Amino acid sequence: MSGIVINHYHCIVSMRALPFTIVYLVPASVVIGYLLGSWFTFLTPVFVFLIVPLLDHAIGVDASNPPVDEEKKLANMNKFRFITMMSMPIVVAIVAWGAWVIATGALSWLEGVGFTISVGVNGGVLGINASHELQHRVNLKVEPALARILLLSVLYMHWSIEHVTRHHRYVATPRDPATAPLHQGFYRFWFRTVMGGFKGAWMFERGRHENLAPVKRLFKNRVFLYSLMEIMVITMIWQVLGWQSVLFLVIQAFIAVSLLEVINYIEHYGLVRKTKPDGTYDRVRPEHSWNSSHRLTNYFLFNLQRHSDHHFRPNRRYQILRHQDDAPQLPTGYAGMVLIALVPPLWKRIMHARMDVPRSPDA
C-alpha cells in the first residue's frame, strides 16, 4: 500500500512540469499562421500580446511556493530540464524553415512581414527565455552549449557572457547597462543596454586574457569568436538562400532581442542598491528586482517573472523559484507589461505610482 502512495505522490509532483509545455503553443502559432496565410501570419504576436495578457489577468496570481522538503526532488527532475532543452531544436528549426520560406518567394509582402514578426516573437519568448535558463547551468556543459546555439539563432551570443558575469554582479547599480534608471524611457534604454552589454562582455573577455599577446588574446576572446560565428551564419544564408533570407534573419533577431531588452527594462526599472563607504554595493536582495507571480505567464516564461528570487539565488532552477512577498510587485505579467513599456508616458504613470515617485509638472 505504501508503495502505491509513493508512486502516486511522485506522479503528482511530476505533473508539475506539464504546464510549462504551454510555451510550445508559441512556435505552433507560427506554423498555424503560415498555413492559414494572409493576416493569420500575424497570429503569434496577437496570441502573445493580446490573448495571453487577457487570460493572464483572468487566471490571476499564484503566490504559492513548493514545499522546502520537495525542492531537491523537483530540482533534479529531468522532465523540467527536457522542456527547456527541447526549445533549442524547435527554435532553430523555425528560424531555418523561415529563412527557406522567405527564399521561395511564396509569401506576399503582407504575409512576409507577419511571418517574420511571428518568428521573431517566438525567438524572444521561447528562444531567448530558454537560453536564459540553460546558460545559468554554468557547472554543466550541455545546457550552456544549447543556450549558445539558441542565441546564435538571434545573433546575440555575447549576451551569454554579459548576463551571467556582469548583469548578476552589477544589477541595480549604474554599472549595469541592463538596469534602467528611474525616468529613462524604453527607447533610450534600448540603445544603452544593447551597446553597453556588448561592450561589457568584450571588456570582460579582454580582461581574462590581458597578459597574452594581442593576436592570441583576440582569438581567446569569446565575444570575438561568437561574432565570427554569427557572421558565418549570415554569409552562409546569403550564399545558399539569398539576401531576402538574410534580411529575414536580421529582422527576426532584432525583434527577439528587443523583446529580451524590454523584459530587462521591466525587471529592474528604477531599482537601486545602496553604495557602501568602501565603494562596493549592498548584496542583491529580492527588492532589487520587480516580481510577478501571474500564473499563466510564468508557465510561458519558465517562472522568469519570479525574478526577485532568481537574482537572490541565481543557481536555482526555474521549477523551484519562489514568490517573494518583500519584492516590488508588477501589476500584471510580462506579456501585458511589454505593451505598457512601449508607451513611456503610460509606463511612468503606472510604475511611478507603485514607487511613490512624485509626478513632475510636465509629466
ZIURHU-V692539 format. One record per residue. N is the residue number from 1. RES is the residue in one letter. PHI is phi in radians with two decimals (999 if undefined). NEAR is the number of other ideal C-beta (glycine too) atoms within 12 Angstrom. D_CENTER is the distance of its C-alpha to the mean C-alpha in whole Angstrom. Layout:
# ZIURHU-V692539
N_RES_PHI_NEAR_D_CENTER + N_RES_PHI_NEAR_D_CENTER
This chain:
# ZIURHU-V692539
1_M_999_7_45 + 2_S_-1.10_8_42 + 3_G_-1.12_9_41 + 4_I_-1.13_10_40 + 5_V_-1.09_11_38 + 6_I_-1.10_13_36 + 7_N_-1.14_13_35 + 8_H_-1.11_14_34 + 9_Y_-1.10_17_32 + 10_H_-1.10_18_30 + 11_C_-1.13_16_30 + 12_I_-1.10_17_29 + 13_V_-1.10_27_26 + 14_S_-1.11_21_25 + 15_M_-1.12_18_24 + 16_R_-1.15_30_22 + 17_A_-1.35_30_19 + 18_L_-1.00_20_20 + 19_P_-1.04_26_18 + 20_F_-1.25_38_15 + 21_T_-1.30_25_16 + 22_I_-1.05_29_16 + 23_V_-1.09_40_13 + 24_Y_-1.20_27_15 + 25_L_-1.13_28_17 + 26_V_-1.19_45_14 + 27_P_-1.10_39_15 + 28_A_-1.09_22_19 + 29_S_-1.17_38_19 + 30_V_-1.11_43_19 + 31_V_-1.17_27_22 + 32_I_-1.08_22_23 + 33_G_-1.06_37_23 + 34_Y_-1.12_33_24 + 35_L_-1.14_18_27 + 36_L_-1.37_19_28 + 37_G_1.29_21_28 + 38_S_0.94_19_29 + 39_W_-1.16_18_27 + 40_F_-1.16_24_25 + 41_T_-1.14_35_23 + 42_F_-1.56_31_21 + 43_L_-1.02_34_20 + 44_T_-1.10_42_17 + 45_P_-1.10_35_16 + 46_V_-1.13_25_19 + 47_F_-1.09_31_18 + 48_V_-1.26_44_14 + 49_F_-1.88_36_15 + 50_L_-2.18_21_19 + 51_I_-1.19_23_20 + 52_V_-1.09_38_17 + 53_P_-1.05_29_17 + 54_L_-1.14_21_21 + 55_L_-1.16_25_21 + 56_D_-1.05_36_18 + 57_H_-1.15_22_21 + 58_A_-1.21_16_24 + 59_I_-1.30_23_22 + 60_G_1.56_17_22 + 61_V_-1.71_25_21 + 62_D_-2.14_24_21 + 63_A_-1.67_20_21 + 64_S_-1.30_14_23 + 65_N_-2.14_22_22 + 66_P_-1.11_28_23 + 67_P_-0.98_15_27 + 68_V_-1.00_12_27 + 69_D_-1.29_11_29 + 70_E_-1.71_20_27 + 71_E_-1.01_22_24 + 72_K_-1.08_16_25 + 73_K_-1.11_24_26 + 74_L_-1.10_32_22 + 75_A_-1.10_25_20 + 76_N_-1.65_16_23 + 77_M_-1.34_27_22 + 78_N_-1.20_19_21 + 79_K_-1.01_26_21 + 80_F_-1.15_36_17 + 81_R_-1.15_27_17 + 82_F_-1.07_23_18 + 83_I_-1.06_33_15 + 84_T_-1.27_43_12 + 85_M_-1.17_28_15 + 86_M_-1.20_28_16 + 87_S_-1.09_40_13 + 88_M_-1.06_35_14 + 89_P_-1.09_23_17 + 90_I_-1.17_34_16 + 91_V_-1.15_44_14 + 92_V_-1.09_31_16 + 93_A_-1.12_25_19 + 94_I_-1.10_42_18 + 95_V_-1.17_44_17 + 96_A_-1.11_27_20 + 97_W_-1.09_27_22 + 98_G_-1.08_47_21 + 99_A_-1.08_36_22 + 100_W_-1.19_25_26 + 101_V_-1.01_32_26 + 102_I_-1.10_35_26 + 103_A_-1.14_25_28 + 104_T_-1.23_19_31 + 105_G_1.25_16_31 + 106_A_-1.36_17_31 + 107_L_-1.69_29_29 + 108_S_-1.25_15_31 + 109_W_-1.02_14_29 + 110_L_-1.06_16_28 + 111_E_-1.13_28_26 + 112_G_-1.10_31_25 + 113_V_-1.13_25_23 + 114_G_-1.08_34_22 + 115_F_-1.13_47_21 + 116_T_-1.12_40_19 + 117_I_-1.07_36_17 + 118_S_-1.10_46_16 + 119_V_-1.11_53_15 + 120_G_-1.12_41_13 + 121_V_-1.11_49_11 + 122_N_-1.06_50_11 + 123_G_-1.11_49_9 + 124_G_-1.35_47_6 + 125_V_-1.35_49_7 + 126_L_-1.57_51_8 + 127_G_-1.15_49_8 + 128_I_-1.22_48_5 + 129_N_-1.15_45_3 + 130_A_-1.14_49_7 + 131_S_-1.10_43_7 + 132_H_-1.06_42_6 + 133_E_-1.15_40_9 + 134_L_-1.20_40_11 + 135_Q_-1.28_38_11 + 136_H_-1.37_32_12 + 137_R_-1.53_29_15 + 138_V_-1.16_19_17 + 139_N_-1.54_11_21 + 140_L_-1.95_17_20 + 141_K_-2.01_13_20 + 142_V_-1.16_19_19 + 143_E_-1.11_32_16 + 144_P_-1.08_29_15 + 145_A_-1.15_21_17 + 146_L_-1.12_33_15 + 147_A_-1.06_39_11 + 148_R_-1.16_34_13 + 149_I_-1.14_34_14 + 150_L_-1.04_45_11 + 151_L_-1.24_46_10 + 152_L_-1.10_38_14 + 153_S_-1.17_44_14 + 154_V_-2.09_45_12 + 155_L_0.99_36_14 + 156_Y_-2.47_44_12 + 157_M_-1.17_39_13 + 158_H_-1.09_39_14 + 159_W_-1.09_42_11 + 160_S_-1.12_39_11 + 161_I_-1.48_37_14 + 162_E_-1.02_40_13 + 163_H_-1.17_43_11 + 164_V_-1.31_31_13 + 165_T_-1.55_28_16 + 166_R_-2.07_32_16 + 167_H_-1.03_40_13 + 168_H_-1.19_32_14 + 169_R_-1.39_24_18 + 170_Y_-1.92_29_18 + 171_V_-0.92_40_16 + 172_A_1.10_38_18 + 173_T_-2.36_28_20 + 174_P_-1.11_19_21 + 175_R_-1.41_24_21 + 176_D_-1.78_35_17 + 177_P_-1.18_35_16 + 178_A_-1.59_43_12 + 179_T_-1.83_39_15 + 180_A_-1.39_39_16 + 181_P_-1.16_23_20 + 182_L_-0.98_23_22 + 183_H_1.43_23_23 + 184_Q_-1.41_25_21 + 185_G_-1.32_26_19 + 186_F_-1.07_34_16 + 187_Y_-1.19_20_18 + 188_R_-1.19_19_19 + 189_F_-1.08_36_16 + 190_W_-0.97_29_15 + 191_F_-1.14_20_17 + 192_R_-1.05_26_18 + 193_T_-1.34_39_14 + 194_V_-1.16_31_14 + 195_M_-1.25_19_18 + 196_G_-1.17_30_17 + 197_G_-1.16_37_14 + 198_F_-1.14_31_16 + 199_K_-1.08_22_20 + 200_G_-1.10_31_19 + 201_A_-1.13_37_17 + 202_W_-1.10_28_21 + 203_M_-1.17_23_23 + 204_F_-1.09_28_22 + 205_E_-1.16_31_22 + 206_R_-1.08_22_26 + 207_G_-1.19_19_27 + 208_R_-1.17_18_26 + 209_H_-2.24_22_29 + 210_E_-1.17_16_31 + 211_N_-1.54_11_34 + 212_L_-1.51_16_34 + 213_A_-1.10_11_36 + 214_P_-0.92_14_34 + 215_V_-1.18_11_34 + 216_K_-1.13_13_33 + 217_R_-1.10_20_30 + 218_L_-1.08_20_29 + 219_F_-1.43_16_28 + 220_K_-1.69_20_27 + 221_N_-1.38_27_24 + 222_R_-1.13_30_21 + 223_V_-1.11_36_19 + 224_F_-1.10_26_23 + 225_L_-1.15_22_23 + 226_Y_-1.13_29_19 + 227_S_-1.11_25_20 + 228_L_-1.07_19_23 + 229_M_-1.08_23_21 + 230_E_-1.14_30_19 + 231_I_-1.12_20_23 + 232_M_-1.11_17_24 + 233_V_-1.11_31_22 + 234_I_-1.06_26_23 + 235_T_-1.11_17_26 + 236_M_-1.09_19_27 + 237_I_-1.14_31_25 + 238_W_-1.04_21_28 + 239_Q_-1.20_14_31 + 240_V_-1.54_17_30 + 241_L_-2.02_27_29 + 242_G_1.82_19_29 + 243_W_-1.18_18_28 + 244_Q_-1.09_26_27 + 245_S_-1.24_34_24 + 246_V_-1.13_26_23 + 247_L_-1.06_23_23 + 248_F_-1.01_39_21 + 249_L_-1.03_41_18 + 250_V_-1.19_30_18 + 251_I_-1.19_31_17 + 252_Q_-1.14_45_15 + 253_A_-1.17_41_13 + 254_F_-1.03_26_13 + 255_I_-1.15_39_12 + 256_A_-1.09_44_9 + 257_V_-1.14_34_9 + 258_S_-1.13_32_10 + 259_L_-1.13_44_7 + 260_L_-1.01_45_5 + 261_E_-1.28_42_8 + 262_V_-1.24_38_9 + 263_I_-1.18_40_7 + 264_N_-0.98_41_8 + 265_Y_-1.02_39_11 + 266_I_-1.16_43_12 + 267_E_-1.20_43_11 + 268_H_-2.34_41_14 + 269_Y_-0.91_41_16 + 270_G_1.24_29_19 + 271_L_-1.67_35_19 + 272_V_-2.37_27_22 + 273_R_-1.53_25_23 + 274_K_-1.25_17_27 + 275_T_-1.61_15_28 + 276_K_-1.40_11_31 + 277_P_-1.00_8_34 + 278_D_-1.48_7_34 + 279_G_1.63_9_31 + 280_T_-1.46_14_28 + 281_Y_-1.97_23_26 + 282_D_-0.96_18_26 + 283_R_-1.12_19_23 + 284_V_-1.22_31_20 + 285_R_-2.27_24_21 + 286_P_-0.95_28_19 + 287_E_-1.28_29_20 + 288_H_-1.70_36_18 + 289_S_-2.47_43_15 + 290_W_-1.31_42_15 + 291_N_-2.01_41_15 + 292_S_-2.57_44_15 + 293_S_-1.95_36_16 + 294_H_-1.13_36_17 + 295_R_-1.05_29_17 + 296_L_-1.13_34_16 + 297_T_-1.19_45_13 + 298_N_-1.20_41_12 + 299_Y_-1.15_37_13 + 300_F_-1.16_42_11 + 301_L_-2.01_46_8 + 302_F_0.92_40_10 + 303_N_1.07_44_11 + 304_L_-1.01_46_8 + 305_Q_-1.24_43_10 + 306_R_-1.46_45_13 + 307_H_-1.28_51_11 + 308_S_-1.09_37_15 + 309_D_-1.25_38_16 + 310_H_-1.05_41_13 + 311_H_-1.32_38_14 + 312_F_-1.21_27_18 + 313_R_-2.39_25_17 + 314_P_-1.09_27_15 + 315_N_-1.54_20_16 + 316_R_-1.28_28_16 + 317_R_-1.26_36_15 + 318_Y_-1.04_42_13 + 319_Q_-1.26_38_16 + 320_I_-2.08_31_18 + 321_L_-1.12_39_16 + 322_R_-1.96_32_18 + 323_H_-1.22_29_19 + 324_Q_-1.96_28_20 + 325_D_-1.13_18_23 + 326_D_-1.53_16_23 + 327_A_-1.54_32_20 + 328_P_-1.13_29_20 + 329_Q_-1.88_28_19 + 330_L_-1.32_38_17 + 331_P_-1.28_25_19 + 332_T_-2.70_35_17 + 333_G_-1.31_43_14 + 334_Y_-1.05_44_11 + 335_A_-1.03_44_12 + 336_G_-1.33_33_15 + 337_M_-1.16_42_14 + 338_V_-1.04_39_12 + 339_L_-1.10_26_16 + 340_I_-1.16_30_17 + 341_A_-1.11_37_16 + 342_L_-1.31_23_17 + 343_V_-2.09_19_20 + 344_P_-0.88_25_21 + 345_P_-1.07_19_24 + 346_L_-1.17_20_23 + 347_W_-0.98_36_20 + 348_K_-1.14_28_23 + 349_R_-1.10_18_25 + 350_I_-1.30_24_23 + 351_M_-1.29_37_21 + 352_H_-1.18_21_24 + 353_A_-1.13_15_26 + 354_R_-1.31_23_24 + 355_M_-1.78_23_24 + 356_D_0.99_11_28 + 357_V_-1.53_18_28 + 358_P_-1.07_12_31 + 359_R_-1.32_15_31 + 360_S_-1.32_12_32 + 361_P_-1.03_5_35 + 362_D_-1.70_7_34 + 363_A_-1.30_16_30
